[in-house]
Amino acid sequence: PFWLSFAPPSRPLLWPTVEASSAARHTHIVRAEPVGRCSSFAGAGQMPRLPAVAVWLGIVAGSLTVPAVCVEDAGFLSALPSEEAAQQALKDPSFLLGSVQPADVEQLVHRGWHSVVRELVLRGHSAGEVESQRVIAQVRQAVQAERNKLDDLIRVLDRNYGKAAEVSPAAQWAQNSTHVFLTVKFAQRWNAPGALEVENETVSISSCCFNFTAFGEHSFIKRRYHLSLVLFRGLVPEASSWSLASVGRMSVTLAKAMRANWPRLLSESSIMPKNFGIWRDMKEKWNTELQRFPPLEEVAVAATAAPKKAAPAEKPSKEKAKGKKRKKAQEQEEEDDDALDREVELLSECPKASYSGTPVAELCSKVWGEVVEEPRVKRRRWLVELYSSQGDGNLESMKKLMPVWKRLADVFPSMVPGGRVGSLDCGHDKDLCRKLGISMAKLPQIWRFSDGGKSAPWTGGFDASIEELAAFGDGGRSEL
């Protein structure tokens, strides 16, 4: 029996040559030859779902009906009824890799037909560099789109999803006689991780004040970063400026209404935020110029105060001792902030790789010695994944470890003092990996590096929990 319908032709129709086995009672396509025009593809035993009715011829062999096959249509793979049918279509000699479109790949990834997607990538590799890069770009885009959807599902689990947490961002400041300089980090503390990017930013600079609001995301939590400052003296708004910098920072330059040396940043009625510090590099840069201007408050006191007898020297007190202790702690904190800033600067020199745009620090041979072996950041503990983007090692394990590693990078710094999560692409830094004694065939590997150059490998499996990996990073057992 057969069925026949008519419509204007649109694509070549492939006539299948069929072999039937009465013993096994199955039908399969051996080859396909163009005999007409079609507009879609349907799997065995199914009527095609077409945007317009096309010419189809059904051939019955045993108990299965095999309609004609059009394997050149864009989108035909995702229109098939099963992953097995798509795999069979890919084996057809007339299959054209160039007909696969981004929307088709997105549907394949969304349905979980990973074996089909993997076969497309392998076909691309064998078709040449241009075709390989085209397919790779399509797959990356599709995987990212699916990952974003899954991330949204994770966020919905939080009952406060959609409600932005209020954060007063950390900042540092310095000045010269004409300007005030601010560097703002989108985090609660200067030496803590934060949002890498913000959006919907609003900045207002008036003659007295600076106000900033923006929205960002960190650790799957939406945050509203807000900063409101009443400055010590007047500003010139039209001569002031601001800009978003790299790695979750913002730079602000505020023009003073008159040349002066401010004794403090904020007005007398304002309380300095606890997460504000001194921008030491900028302060040192302008220190000589600023010394020519005595602080405004001292000038006012010298002009109005009457001569007084020298007061007797005060005896040492507990308050003075506490003051010295606080000052020493503040200086130590500033040194730690400087060390962290230097680490960020060094890491920016490494090329972007598989973890670009995530909290995972991408390491390289250029900065390895100063960042990992002899870090400036005190008590620094690194958990480093060594992998390859060039196809070396166990690709399935690398794929499985990636989402865990990103999540660990979010929580490890808060679980272990001085902790940070990084990655090293041995595909690009082969010499460094050989120096570390890493076998390319045994990638991925996880290593702990602590202050002083001490290192230890993780010998557990890649299905370990975040808590287990964090315990290892803190010096716990490497096998759990």
C-alpha positions in Angstrom: 0.0 0.0 0.0 1.1 3.6 -0.5 -0.1 7.1 0.1 0.4 10.1 -2.1 -0.1 13.8 -1.7 0.8 16.8 -3.8 2.3 20.2 -3.2 4.8 22.6 -4.9 8.3 21.0 -4.6 10.9 22.8 -2.5 13.9 20.4 -1.9 15.3 17.3 -3.6 13.5 14.1 -2.6 15.7 11.2 -1.8 14.4 7.8 -2.9 15.5 5.2 -0.4 16.7 1.8 -1.6 15.4 -0.7 0.9 16.6 -4.1 2.0 14.2 -6.2 3.9 15.0 -9.2 6.0 12.0 -11.6 6.5 13.8 -13.4 9.3 14.6 -10.3 11.4 11.5 -8.4 10.0 13.2 -5.0 9.9 13.9 -2.3 7.3 16.8 -0.1 6.9 18.0 2.5 4.4 21.1 1.6 2.4 21.4 4.6 0.1 19.3 7.5 -1.0 19.0 9.0 -4.5 17.4 12.3 -5.6 14.1 11.7 -7.5 12.1 14.8 -6.8 11.6 17.7 -4.3 10.6 17.7 -0.6 10.5 20.0 2.4 11.2 17.8 5.4 12.4 14.5 6.8 10.4 11.9 8.7 11.6 8.8 10.5 10.5 5.3 9.8 6.9 4.6 10.5 5.9 8.3 10.9 4.0 10.7 8.7 6.1 13.8 8.2 5.1 17.1 9.9 5.4 19.6 7.1 4.9 23.4 6.8 3.4 22.6 3.4 2.2 19.3 2.0 4.9 17.7 -0.1 5.2 14.6 -2.3 5.9 11.5 -0.2 5.8 7.9 -1.2 5.4 5.2 1.5 7.0 1.8 1.0 5.9 -1.1 3.1 8.4 -3.8 3.9 7.4 -6.3 6.6 5.6 -4.4 9.3 7.4 -1.1 9.0 6.6 1.8 6.7 9.6 3.8 5.5 8.8 7.2 3.8 11.1 9.0 1.5 14.0 10.8 3.1 15.1 14.4 2.6 18.4 14.8 4.5 19.4 18.1 3.1 16.8 20.3 4.9 18.0 22.6 7.6 16.5 21.6 10.9 15.6 18.1 9.9 17.7 16.4 12.6 15.7 18.0 15.5 12.5 17.2 13.7 13.2 13.5 14.0 11.2 11.4 16.5 14.2 9.9 18.3 18.0 10.2 18.9 18.4 6.9 17.2 16.7 8.2 14.1 19.0 11.2 14.1 22.1 9.0 14.4 20.9 6.9 11.4 20.4 10.1 9.4 23.9 11.2 10.1 25.2 8.0 8.6 23.5 8.6 5.3 26.1 9.4 2.6 24.0 12.3 1.3 24.0 14.1 4.6 25.3 17.7 4.3 26.9 19.1 7.4 26.5 22.7 6.0 22.7 22.3 6.2 22.8 22.2 10.1 21.8 25.6 11.6 22.3 27.0 15.1 18.6 26.6 16.0 18.8 22.9 15.1 21.9 22.4 17.3 20.1 24.2 20.2 17.2 21.8 19.9 19.5 18.8 19.9 21.2 20.0 23.0 17.9 20.9 24.7 16.6 17.3 24.0 19.7 15.8 25.4 20.7 14.1 22.2 24.4 14.5 23.1 25.6 11.6 21.0 24.2 13.3 17.9 25.9 16.6 18.8 29.1 14.8 19.4 28.9 13.2 16.0 28.3 16.6 14.4 31.5 17.9 16.1 33.5 15.0 14.9 32.2 15.5 11.4 33.2 19.1 11.6 36.8 18.2 12.7 37.1 15.9 9.7 35.6 18.4 7.2 38.4 21.0 7.7 39.2 24.0 9.9 36.6 26.4 8.6 33.7 23.9 9.0 35.1 22.7 12.3 35.1 26.2 13.8 31.5 26.8 12.5 30.2 23.7 14.2 32.1 24.3 17.4 30.7 27.9 17.6 27.2 26.5 17.1 27.6 23.9 19.9 29.2 26.4 22.3 26.2 28.8 21.7 23.7 26.0 22.2 25.4 24.7 25.4 25.6 28.2 26.9 21.9 28.8 26.1 20.9 25.5 27.8 23.2 26.3 30.8 21.5 29.6 31.2 18.1 28.0 31.4 19.4 25.5 33.9 21.0 28.2 36.0 17.6 30.0 36.1 16.0 26.8 37.4 18.6 26.7 40.2 17.9 30.3 41.1 14.2 29.7 41.3 14.9 27.2 44.2 15.8 30.3 46.3 12.6 31.8 47.7 14.2 35.2 47.5 14.9 34.7 43.8 14.3 38.0 41.9 14.8 40.1 45.0 18.1 41.9 44.9 20.2 41.9 48.0 21.4 45.3 49.0 25.2 45.7 49.1 27.3 48.7 49.9 30.4 48.1 47.6 33.9 48.3 48.9 36.0 51.2 47.8 39.4 53.0 48.1 40.2 56.6 47.7 43.0 59.1 47.3 43.4 62.7 46.3 45.6 65.5 44.8 45.0 69.2 45.2 42.4 69.3 42.4 40.7 65.9 42.3 39.4 63.0 44.4 40.0 59.5 43.0 37.8 56.5 43.8 38.1 52.9 42.8 35.0 50.8 43.6 34.8 47.0 43.7 31.4 45.3 43.4 31.8 43.2 46.6 31.1 43.7 50.3 34.8 43.6 51.1 37.8 44.6 49.1 39.6 41.2 49.4 36.4 39.1 48.7 35.0 37.9 45.4 32.1 39.8 43.9 30.2 40.5 40.7 32.3 40.6 37.6 29.8 42.8 35.7 27.0 45.1 36.5 24.1 46.5 34.5 21.5 49.3 34.7 24.1 51.5 36.4 23.0 55.0 37.5 25.5 57.6 38.5 24.8 61.1 39.9 27.4 63.7 40.7 26.3 67.0 42.2 28.1 69.9 43.9 28.1 68.0 47.2 27.5 64.4 46.6 28.3 61.2 44.6 25.6 58.6 44.2 25.9 55.2 42.4 23.5 52.3 41.9 23.9 49.2 39.7 22.7 45.6 39.6 25.0 42.6 39.4 25.0 38.9 40.2 27.4 36.8 42.4 27.0 33.2 43.6 23.6 33.0 41.8 22.3 35.9 43.9 21.1 39.2 42.3 22.6 42.2 44.1 21.9 45.9 44.1 25.1 47.8 44.7 24.4 51.3 46.1 26.9 54.0 47.2 25.9 57.4 48.5 28.6 59.9 49.6 28.4 63.4 51.0 31.9 64.8 50.3 34.0 67.0 52.6 33.9 70.0 50.3 32.2 71.1 47.1 32.7 69.5 43.6 32.5 70.5 40.0 30.1 68.0 38.5 30.7 68.8 34.8 34.5 68.3 35.3 34.0 65.0 37.0 33.9 61.5 35.3 33.5 57.8 35.9 33.9 54.6 34.0 33.5 50.8 34.5 36.8 49.0 34.6 37.7 45.4 34.2 37.2 42.5 36.8 34.2 44.1 38.5 35.6 47.6 39.2 34.6 51.2 38.7 36.9 54.2 38.5 35.7 57.7 39.6 37.4 61.1 39.3 35.7 63.9 41.2 36.9 67.5 40.5 37.2 69.7 43.6 35.6 73.1 43.6 38.9 74.6 44.8 42.4 73.4 45.2 42.9 72.0 48.7 44.1 69.1 50.8 41.1 67.5 52.3 41.8 66.0 55.8 39.1 63.3 55.1 36.8 62.2 52.3 33.4 62.8 53.8 31.7 65.6 55.6 31.6 65.8 59.4 28.0 64.5 59.5 28.9 61.4 57.4 30.3 58.2 58.8 33.0 56.5 56.8 31.9 53.1 55.6 33.9 50.2 57.2 34.8 48.8 53.8 36.4 52.0 52.6 40.2 52.2 52.5 43.1 54.2 51.2 44.1 53.8 47.5 47.8 53.6 48.4 49.3 53.5 44.9 47.4 56.7 43.9 48.2 58.3 47.2 51.9 57.7 46.7 51.7 59.1 43.2 50.4 62.5 44.4 52.0 62.6 47.8 54.7 65.1 46.9 52.2 67.5 45.2 49.7 67.3 48.0 52.3 68.1 50.7 52.5 71.7 49.4 48.9 72.2 50.7 48.3 71.9 54.5 45.0 70.1 55.4 42.1 72.5 55.4 41.1 71.7 59.0 44.6 72.6 60.2 44.5 75.9 58.4 41.2 76.8 60.0 42.5 76.0 63.5 45.7 78.0 63.0 43.7 81.0 61.9 41.2 81.1 64.7 42.7 79.5 67.8 44.2 81.7 70.5 47.7 80.9 71.9 47.5 78.3 74.7 50.0 77.0 77.2 51.4 73.7 76.3 49.4 71.0 77.8 51.3 68.5 80.0 52.1 65.2 78.3 49.5 62.6 78.7 50.3 59.4 80.4 50.1 56.2 78.3 46.6 54.9 78.5 44.7 51.9 77.4 43.0 54.0 74.7 46.3 54.9 73.1 47.3 51.3 73.1 44.0 50.4 71.4 44.5 53.2 68.9 47.9 51.8 68.0 46.5 48.3 67.6 43.7 49.6 65.4 46.2 51.5 63.3 48.4 48.5 62.9 45.4 46.3 61.9 44.4 48.9 59.3 47.9 49.0 57.8 47.9 45.3 57.6 44.5 45.3 55.9 45.8 47.8 53.4 48.8 45.7 52.7 46.6 42.7 52.1 44.4 44.7 49.7 47.5 45.8 47.8 48.6 42.2 47.5 45.2 41.2 46.2 45.2 44.0 43.7 48.6 42.9 42.4 47.3 39.3 42.1 44.3 40.5 40.1 46.6 42.5 37.8 48.9 39.6 37.2 46.0 37.2 36.4 44.7 39.6 33.8 47.9 38.9 31.8 47.0 35.3 31.3 45.1 34.4 28.1 41.4 33.7 28.3 40.5 30.0 28.2 37.7 27.6 29.1 36.8 29.4 32.4 36.7 32.9 31.0 34.0 35.1 32.7 33.6 32.8 35.7 34.9 33.1 39.3 37.7 30.5 38.4 41.1 32.3 38.2 42.8 31.3 34.9 46.5 30.7 35.6 49.4 30.6 33.2 53.2 30.1 33.2 53.8 33.9 33.0 52.4 34.5 36.5 52.7 31.1 38.1 55.7 31.8 40.2 54.5 35.1 41.7 50.8 34.1 42.1 51.0 30.4 43.1 54.5 29.4 44.2 55.4 32.6 46.1 52.1 34.4 46.5 51.9 37.9 47.9 48.5 37.2 49.4 49.1 35.9 52.9 47.9 32.4 53.7 46.9 31.9 50.1 45.7 28.3 49.3 45.1 27.4 45.7 42.9 24.6 44.4 43.9 24.2 40.8 42.4 22.1 38.1 44.9 21.1 35.4 43.1 20.2 32.1 43.6 20.5 28.4 41.5 22.4 25.8 43.4 20.5 23.0 41.8 17.1 23.4 44.3 15.5 25.8 43.2 13.4 28.7 39.7 12.3 29.7 37.3 14.7 28.0 34.2 13.3 29.8 35.8 13.9 33.3 36.7 17.5 32.3 33.2 18.1 31.1 31.8 16.6 34.4 34.1 18.6 36.6 33.6 22.1 35.0 30.2 23.0 36.7 31.5 21.7 40.0 34.7 23.8 39.7 32.7 27.0 38.9 30.5 26.4 42.0 33.5 25.7 44.2 35.2 28.9 43.1 32.2 30.8 44.5 32.2 29.2 47.9 35.8 28.1 48.6 37.1 31.6 49.6 34.4 31.9 52.3 35.0 28.3 53.5 38.8 28.5 53.7 40.7 31.7 54.7 42.9 32.6 51.8 41.4 30.0 49.6 41.0 30.5 45.9 40.1 28.2 42.9 42.1 28.3 39.7 42.7 26.4 36.5 45.7 25.8 34.2 45.3 24.8 30.6 48.1 22.3 30.0 47.1 22.3 26.3 48.6 25.8 26.1 51.1 25.6 29.0 52.7 22.2 28.2 56.2 23.2 29.5 54.8 24.3 32.9 52.7 21.1 33.3 55.8 19.0 32.4 57.8 20.9 35.0 55.0 20.1 37.6 55.2 16.4 36.6 51.8 16.3 35.0 51.0 13.6 32.4 48.9 15.0 29.6 47.2 11.6 29.2 46.1 11.6 32.9 44.3 14.9 32.7 42.2 16.4 34.4 44.0 16.5 37.8 43.4 18.6 40.9 46.2 19.9 43.0 46.5 22.0 46.2 49.1 24.6 46.4 49.7 26.4 49.7 51.9 29.4 50.7 55.5 28.4 50.5 55.2 26.2 47.3 53.9 23.1 49.1 51.7 21.0 46.8 49.6 17.9 47.0 47.4 16.0 44.4 43.8 15.1 44.9 43.6 11.3 44.6 39.8 10.9 45.0 37.2 10.7 42.2 35.7 13.5 40.2 32.3 12.8 41.6 33.4 14.3 45.0 31.2 16.9 46.6 32.1 20.5 47.0 32.5 20.0 50.7 35.0 17.2 50.2 37.0 19.3 47.7 37.0 22.3 50.1 38.2 20.1 53.0 41.1 18.9 50.8 41.9 22.5 49.9 42.0 23.3 53.6 44.6 20.6 54.2 42.3 17.6 54.7 42.7 14.2 53.4 43.2 13.9 49.6 41.1 10.7 49.5 37.7 10.6 51.1 
